Amino acid sequence: MRRRQELAIAKGQTFEVEEAATVKISPASVTGALIAIGLIFLVVMGGIYSGVFTPSESAAVGAVVALLLLVGQYIKKPRVMFRNLGKAFTETVSLNAMIFMILVGAGIFSYFLVVAGVPTALSQLVVGLPVPPELTVIFLLLILIPGGMFLDSISLLVITVPLVYQPIMDLGFNGIWLGILIVKLIELGMITPPIGMNVFVTAGTTRGLGVHEVFKGVIPFYIADVAIIAVLFAFPSIVTWLPDLSMAAGG
């Protein structure tokens, strides 16, 4: 952050005045970013739906396309390119190591739950409650919002899904619908005050941007997400019609 420090005297005390740097985004950079995102999306989704590669392979293809775009962007600045590549590779290795450790721990945790009979016991308890099934599902899913305030999405996903999946399935709800709602609620929790991990990450990686400014900026998106979740909960067919259509066509 660019700083201008001034000494001033107020009531016999000196203090420093900090001038926040203004983040400038040019139209050309925005256009370039949108083109790059569109190209990656086109290659990945086009390859999946054309049958060129599987959804799992599409992740690797998308990473290669992003790498080629980075090389093309900094081809005239080799030092900047290699510095960015080194940083990207280091962060990728660190992130993947963390994810694999989380998955290993989640696998042990899930195995312990199954052996202990926790999902079955919880399912019997939930199904036997004298409340409407919809209210039970709302209660189970709302737990994800405070959880998303403290845990990252992958950790929360692998911890909560083994607990809530079986009870909600026994209540007669669709698994695909449940998966969409779980992901939406976890991400909603990650921008929920007062913690909101994604808000702090955004503020920490953007120069001149405070946490309170990010919280103000996400308010419209937060309201939109809540509305979307409410609509998806009230009308599950919005989520299930395309998978049902695909299965009917394949059958």
Secondary structure, DSSP 8 states (H G I E B T S, - for coil): ------EEEETTEEEE----------HHHHHHHHHHHHHHHHHHHHHHHHTSS-HHHHHHHHHHHHHHHHHHHTTT-HHHHHHHHHHHHHHHHHHHHHHHHHHHHHHHHHHHHHHHTHHHHHHHHHHTSSS-HHHHHHHHHHTHHHHHHHS-HHHHHHHHHHHHHHHHHHTT--HHHHHHHHHHHHHHHTT-TTT-HHHHHHHHHSTT--HHHHHHHHHHHHHHHHHHHHHHHH-THHHHHHHHHHHHHH-
